[in-house]
C-alpha cells in the first residue's frame, strides 16, 4: 500500500528529478532534488490556473453566443411581426386603393406609420417652388410645407425653405430633407461601349434619408424642442394630372386606363415626403425592417394619389365639356344683362342734379358703373358657385381674377394663399365659393369709408394685380369678375379723392364764411 501511494503521488516528479539529476550530476544531489520538486510544483500550479482560465473563457463565450442567438431570434421575430399586416392595416390600404379623397385618410395613415415603425411622430410634406416676388426678389425657392401630422406632432402648416437653385453661394437650405430630391450623376460604367449611343443617364435619387442622432446633426431643422432620437425621411413621388394644364389633346395613342377618349391627361411630377422621428425614445434607431415598412407605406400612398387623381380627372373632363356646351348661352345672357345694366347706369347718371359738384358726379358715375358690373355678375352666380366642385384648378389668369375678387371683398389672404410659397392653394380657394360669398358680394360697398383693407389689398396693389392679367379667359364668368374688380377699384380710388375734395370744399366754405364775419 505504501509503495502504491508513493508511486501515485510523487512517483512521476521523483522519477523526473532523478533522471535530471543523473544528467546534470550536481554537487549536492539532495538540494538539487528539492529545488527540482519546488519548480515542478510551481509549473503544475500554473498549468491548473491556465486550465481554469481557459475553461472560464470557454464558458463565458458559450453564454455570450447563447445571448446573441437569443437576441437575434427576438429581433427576427419582431421584424417578422412588423412585416406582417398590423391591426387595421389591410382595411386602411383597401380604402387608400379605392377612395377619391386620399388626403382625408392622412391622419389614419400617419398613425399606421407610427405603429409600423415605432416612431414618436409621423408627418407628410409637399415640396413646391415659391412664387418669385416683384423683379425676382425674393427669388423662387423650393419650399416644403407640412400638410398633415400625426396626433400631437403640431407640425401641420409649418414650412422650411431650400437653397436657391440658381445661386449655389446663397444661404443653405433649412433642414436636410431637401437632399431627398437632389439627384446625383450615376457612376461611369467602365464596360460601356465608347462608340455606343450617347445620351444622358438619369440621375440617381436617394430612397431614404436617415439621421441617427438629430441633436448632433447641424443640418436639422426643428419645429419644437430638440431631443435625442433618429430621423427618417422617405420620398412620396407620383405623376399628377390635377393641375391647370392637366387636360391635353388626343395623342393618337390608346387612352390611358381611366382616361376619357378624346382627351389625354398631362402629367407633372409631384414631390412629397413622409417624415418620422424617434425623439424622446432615448436615442432609439430605426431598424432595417422599419425603414422598409415606411418605404412600402409611402409607395402605397403615392399610388393611391395617382389613381385617385386620374379618377377625379375623368370627372373634371366631363364637367368641363358640359360647361363648354353651356358657355354660348351664358355669354349671350351676360351680353344682354350688360346692355340693360349699362342703359340703366347711363340713365341714373343723366338724372344727377346739374348743380352737383363735379367730384360727386364722378364718384356717382363710378358707382353706377360698379352696380352695372354687379348686375352682370348676377347672371353668372351659378357658374361662380360651381367652382366649389372643381378639383382641377383653372388657368393662372383665371385664378388671379378670383384672387383679386376675394381681396376686393376683404377675404383674408391667409385663407387661400400659402404663406411660405406665396401661391394660391386651390383646394382652399375653391371652398370659399359658397352662397355666403354671394351675400358678401351683394352687401359690399366699395365707396364705404368703413372698409379697412390690409396692405396687400390696397388700391395700388389691386391695380397692379389687375394690370398684370395679360389675357382675360374666354369664359364669361371671368370677364364679368374682372370687370367687377376693376370697377370696384375705381370706386375705391375715386371715393378717397372725393372725400378729400369735399373736405377741401368744406374748409374753403368755412374760411369764406369766417372772412365775411
Protein Blocks (a to p, Z undefined) as FASTA:
>chain_A
ZZmmmmmmmmmmmmmmmmmmmmnopablmlmmmmmmmmmmmmmmmmmmmmmmmmmmmmmm
mmmmmmmmmmmmmmmmmmmmmmpccehklmmmmmmmmpmblmlmmmmmmmmmmmmnopab
dcddddddddddehhiacdddddddfbdcehklmgopacddddfklmkbccdehjklmmm
mccdddddfkbcfkbccddddddddfbdcdfblmlpmkbccfbdcdeddddddddddddf
bdfklpccdehiacdehiaghiacddddddddddddfehilopacdfklmmmmmmmmmmm
mmmmmmmmmmmmmmmmmmmmmmmmmmmmmmmmmmmmmmmmmmmmmmmmmmpcfklcfklm
mmmmmmmmmmmmmmmmmmmmmmmmmmmmpmbdcdfklmmmmmmmmmmnopafklmpcfkl
opacfklmmmmmcfklmmmmmmpcfkbmkbccdfklgmklmmmmmmmmmbdcfblklmmm
mmmmmmmmmmmmmmmmmmmmmmmmmmmmmmmmmmmZZ
